[in-house]
Amino acid sequence: MARLVSYAALALLALGELALLGYAADADVSEAYRAYYIERTSSCLPQPASGAFEPGRAIPAGRATLAAFDAVAVCGVAYTGADGTWMFGPEARFRFAVPAGAGDLLFTLEGRPGAEPGRRIDLSANGTPIGILDHAGNAEASHAFLVPRALLAGPTPLEITLLVADPPKLRNSVAARQFTYFIRSLTLSLEQDERGSVSSGTALSSAVGG
Amino acid sequence: MTIDPPRHGTHPSSRPGLDWRHWGTIGALALAGLILHYLIFLGLGVDGDLAGSLCRWDCLWFESAADGYQVGLPANRLGEADWAFFPLYPQLARAVAAATGLSFAWSGLVLSNLLGILAAGLSRPLFEDVRAYRLFAFSLLLGPFSLLFSLPYSESLFILLTLLGFRALRGGNYPLAGGFGALLSATRVTGVLFGIAILVQAGLDHVRRGSTIRHLLGDTRLLLGLLLVPLGAIAFAVYLRLSMGDGLAFAHVQLAWNRELGNPFANWFATLMGNSSPRIHAIAIVVGLALVGALFVRRRHAEAAFCLAALTLSTATGMESSVRFFAGLAPLGLVACELLAERRRLGWLAYPLGLLLGAYLFHGWLTGARAMV
């Protein structure tokens, strides 16, 4: 009888442990957490970027101006150095609180490729493609992308996404956590200030310096 | 140095805890270790105090865990968070801080030193040869392992609990071993592997007694021991689930340190070729496996199985910190001391060499050597 009671107590302990494990493994987390840590379908771990920026003024990505860069960097950047920050992994997002009534914009990215030079990076604004960063070689260059006013959705901040072409299904993995692109600075300008009128929907990307 | 074999009872179940001379010697060794470390610290002219200088890398995460685990998405852009750090050590350090008013770094230094004294003092029954035991105690407090007993890291607690667990297993007390296993699994994730040691030891005990497999599987003391082991990890998982929503966050967050389950041999080979971590990590694994082999040869099968499982798991998830993980597996140090002590000249030479190696490693830690991380 005592033996039976011992077995029953042990069975209860085992069942209790299994139940607790089952409870612990059933995560109750935000969508961003689940995608980043559990399903690993996203390499974007969003930070509370306010989107504050000054139109037309370059935001250096180096350590000295980290606060200004952090204000627009939502995710996908890390390892900040003296003169820039790495886009780390297959995706990076930037947020800009564009003033109401703004017209066409020009997004300028200055930097150089990282682990895989020549690997294409697709850019989109609020989910719509705006260009391709096809950066051959290792030299630093400046690339400008037109953001048509039609993509600005009222009071919602503008979100610009950089995503490597053909990203792996498991976007957050050791293999995918690479130094993708070295960002020296970002600039978002009111387009007419930069070039005069440019018709939207033409060439999506153009190198404007190097 | 005189660390005498225990006088109370017969080896190996004797209790050196009552021998003041034994504990006095252990205390003197620990004090000598502290003085040596302090002299190295002074010699380097490092800014700040000793504890603050030792509290680097993961120490900051242990401190964060002691203050309460993070809730919500981490502000760290790499995704790193304190969920990876099991709670028993940081909570003990917090308790020391609360009791003494010391900072976390100083509390950790005091706690780790005390744990080192206990580990050195209580491990005597695990040794057949007193010379091997003396060398082991010296290694823990003044030699190559002494760094681990100065750092506010969980290795000090892990080593002590491992030694106590194997002491209980030697006495055939599976529930007590399971209790230490539960504490181990609340200290580091590899603590759950202590269940393997219990199972192997119980299997050997049953074979020795000539009992059947049915008797083994029906041994309620064994089953209780095995069921106790994961309780520490399960308690932590439930705490995480309640506090931040993901009970397996300690595993999920490993990716932030580029750790994910993979092929241990491929990881080891890449490190050996110099493609990822420093090569010393690959060498540490080779030495570790050789010592696992020595444990098997010496019929310390339970210790060997535990260390092999722990080395395999840590290598499968990445090679970074392999030197520290290897050093944190107490049975490997134990068998190394046995092997050295058997050869009289080598046994004596091991003391000055161990002292130098201990000083070198401590120096390496203070100067930021990556191999030590």
Interface residues (C-beta under 8 A of the other chain):
Chain A: R3 S6 Y7 L10 L13 A14 E17 L20 L21 Y23 A24 A25 D26 A27 D28 V29 S30 A32 Y33 Y36 Y37 I38 R40 L45 P46 Q47 C75 V77 A78 F88 N172 S173 V174 R177
Chain B: L73 P74 A75 R77 L78 G79 T220 L223 L224 L227 P230 L231 I234 A237 V238 L240 R241 M244 G245 D246 G247 L248 A249 H252 V253 L255 N258 R259 E260 G262 G318
